[in-house]
Amino acid sequence: MRNIKNLFVILAVICFASCGSSGSKKSSAIARVYDDYLYKTDIIDIVPAGTSAKDSISIVKNFITNWIQQKLLIHNAEENLSSKQKDFEKQLEDYKNSLMIFNYEKELVRQKLDTVVSDSAVKNYYNKNPNEFLLKENIVKVWYIKLSVNSSNTSTVKNLYKLGTIAAKNSLDEYCKKYAVNYYLDDSTWLFFNDLLKEIPIKTYDQEDYLKLHKNIELEDSLYSYYLNIKDFQMKESLSPLSFEKENVKKIILNKRKLKLIKDMQDNVFKEALKNKDFEYYK
């Protein structure tokens, strides 16, 4: 109800401002550009519910200004373009046809695409196409722990983070839940080394040498202590591990299936039309 009142206020302001120039012509119009008119009914739904009167006026004024600018540009384009330049029939027909084909193919994929990709299919594709899976960055498997410099019982972390055993992991997990600012103990998952560097202030100009020479790392700054156990690493430009590429391989396989499904449909449409003599070549 409040919004309707706001709109009445806006319309009254606009009508008052425009009355001097438009007189009684098109009494329900609130703006004109040449022979085009903008009416009150055209703006009735543009103000969101709950908008203040001040903001409502601003929204409506902006809408009217944009409408006027667009109509002026259209008029000038009409005046300055040739008939040929204004003939969009072919472009519109091409666009319509493209949309129809796109939507048909999308519906075909939705109905027919086999989205189940087995582990054996993933492994088979990965093994046959190793050059598609060369690392662009260094990756690591790690444990890391970030503590405030005044954390208690840090000796627990110092004694356990290097071990790498399941028992050590369980003990560290219990400790970190209570005291760590941040931690990561999933050594089954590969991480980009550059992402790790955003969390731990390691300074190195040669990541490859650093990873080869460091396994257990302890660092400290004015706020935090950092403990890092590099469990494994792979260098950029080497073959990326299958576990790291599994989801990517699935996407590649699904995309190839999709392209084949569409290509088969196109071929079948052509063959069926050829058999039925639904088209001819004229020389």
Buried (B, 14 or more C-beta within 10 A) or exposed (E): EEBEEBBEEBBEEBBEEBEEEBEEEEEEBBBBBEEBBBEBEBBEEBBEEEBEBEEBBBBBBEBBEEBBEEBEEEBEEEEEEEEEEEEEEEEEEEEEEEEEEEEEBEEBBEEEBEEEBEEEEBEEBBEEEEEEBEBEBBBBBBBBBBBEEEBEEBEBBEEBBBBBEEEBBEBBEEBBEEBBBEBBBEBEEBBBBEEBEEBBEBEEEEBEEBBEEEEBBEBEEEEBBBBBBBEEBBBBEEEBBBEBBBEBBBEBBBEEBBEEBBEEBEEEEEEEEEEEEEEEEEE
